[in-house]
Amino acid sequence: MMDHTHKAFDTDLQDLARMVAEMGGLAEQQISDAADALDRRDLTVAQRVIVGDARIDALQRELESKSVLTIARRQPMAVDLREVVGAMRIANDLERIGDLAKNIAKRVVVLDHEFRAQQVMRGVQHMTELVLSQIKDVLDAYARRDLAKAVTVWKADEEVDAVNNSLFRELLTYMMEDPRNIGICIHLLFCAKNIERMGDHATNIAETVYYMIEGRPLVDERPKNDTTSSTVVPFDA
Amino acid sequence: MMDHTHKAFDTDLQDLARMVAEMGGLAEQQISDAADALDRRDLTVAQRVIVGDARIDALQRELESKSVLTIARRQPMAVDLREVVGAMRIANDLERIGDLAKNIAKRVVVLDHEFRAQQVMRGVQHMTELVLSQIKDVLDAYARRDLAKAVTVWKADEEVDAVNNSLFRELLTYMMEDPRNIGICIHLLFCAKNIERMGDHATNIAETVYYMIEGRPLVDERPKNDTTSSTVVPFDA
């Protein structure tokens, strides 16, 4: 690239990084609001999360346009190109995280009844905290191009899966104990699944950061410990 | 663009279209195999679906690289640029559809027990057929740049939501009738949710086709009839 092109490209990259940071901040806020709304059954907060998702969607589209124009105008190669593609990929994952937070908020609207299993709600909160810290860490790894931190996030997904597995079993127990719990427990199961999927997106982002820095995919087979889709339920529990 | 550049660009576009068609064909096959495996509890087919997902993931990455290089080399503008961005977006949706089919296949592995509610399985099959025909139609709309067909798919999502809602209520009834059904019904609930989400991705693809042709988003508020995340469950059922 010529010098003036490179300067313009650097400005473009800074814009993209700023947009990723803004989306990341919004996504974190949406997760924490959705979890808060779920915990306190707060319909006002839930409604705010539902409405607020549109902003993240709009930012993702803006970032996509900006990335594509940057590629067309500056014709970056190698590491420069990976920077732009990386920003687009991360924006996709953050947009999906926003959708998942919105889905939790939609469920809060119908959860307003007396069932409040303290242990379950603590499990949900714990999972949310884990996922939030993963997202913060991976966005930090992106901002600082910190390879080690990205790999750490990538490996930490097991912990989220473990909490999700124990929540899954707990919710099953409540459902089997009393059929009146079934409806609410199903909503909580879907909420927990959504939080677990946010963790998967944090893992994807870690992979993207790795690819941006190293130029090759993170391929080692990570032990995948989410067993909720393959848990054999004891039918005489 | 100069003439020779335009010719090269046309070849690039044809390659991208061919890759989208290949991904679409694979995704359709994965859905139909996953549904078949679920219906017949066929572990061999389920295993094939789980393994086969990697091919769709790889194609999505290839298509992304090819798109980015095309943008950098040919610097397309306006409608030409939308063609490339559109292919990337559609590939993202097809990759997600593949993930959802894989998730259903993973659940088949643990469903091997005697509970076979004919009506529920018919509902799942019906939903799968609807979603498969939506995906076929929207890929056809993409291949022919058929605006009307894309809009038709976009509107047809209501039907999938309606089947999902009735399945949801049916599964709840089975769970409340007999706690021994709870485990398997939860897996079927997640399978139904996955199929419904495939329909959402078909809708996304319809929006992309519209954007490619018209250069603006499909914005009319479509009536959204998926109420499973906001169904108030009768607690004394």
Chai-1 contact restraints between the chains, C-beta under 6 A:
chainA,res_idxA,chainB,res_idxB,connection_type,confidence,min_distance_angstrom,max_distance_angstrom,comment,restraint_id
A,V68,B,V85,contact,1.0,0.0,6.0,A-B,restraint_1
A,I71,B,I71,contact,1.0,0.0,6.0,A-B,restraint_2
A,I71,B,A72,contact,1.0,0.0,6.0,A-B,restraint_3
A,A72,B,I71,contact,1.0,0.0,6.0,A-B,restraint_4
A,A72,B,Q75,contact,1.0,0.0,6.0,A-B,restraint_5
A,Q75,B,A72,contact,1.0,0.0,6.0,A-B,restraint_6
A,V85,B,V68,contact,1.0,0.0,6.0,A-B,restraint_7
A,K106,B,S229,contact,1.0,0.0,6.0,A-B,restraint_8
A,K106,B,S230,contact,1.0,0.0,6.0,A-B,restraint_9
A,R107,B,S229,contact,1.0,0.0,6.0,A-B,restraint_10
A,V109,B,S230,contact,1.0,0.0,6.0,A-B,restraint_11
A,V110,B,S230,contact,1.0,0.0,6.0,A-B,restraint_12
A,V110,B,V232,contact,1.0,0.0,6.0,A-B,restraint_13
A,M175,B,I182,contact,1.0,0.0,6.0,A-B,restraint_14
A,M176,B,P179,contact,1.0,0.0,6.0,A-B,restraint_15
A,M176,B,I182,contact,1.0,0.0,6.0,A-B,restraint_16
A,P179,B,M176,contact,1.0,0.0,6.0,A-B,restraint_17
A,R180,B,F235,contact,1.0,0.0,6.0,A-B,restraint_18
A,I182,B,M175,contact,1.0,0.0,6.0,A-B,restraint_19
A,I182,B,M176,contact,1.0,0.0,6.0,A-B,restraint_20
A,G183,B,V233,contact,1.0,0.0,6.0,A-B,restraint_21
A,S229,B,K106,contact,1.0,0.0,6.0,A-B,restraint_22
A,S229,B,R107,contact,1.0,0.0,6.0,A-B,restraint_23
A,S230,B,K106,contact,1.0,0.0,6.0,A-B,restraint_24
A,S230,B,V109,contact,1.0,0.0,6.0,A-B,restraint_25
A,S230,B,V110,contact,1.0,0.0,6.0,A-B,restraint_26
A,V232,B,V110,contact,1.0,0.0,6.0,A-B,restraint_27
A,V233,B,G183,contact,1.0,0.0,6.0,A-B,restraint_28
A,F235,B,R180,contact,1.0,0.0,6.0,A-B,restraint_29
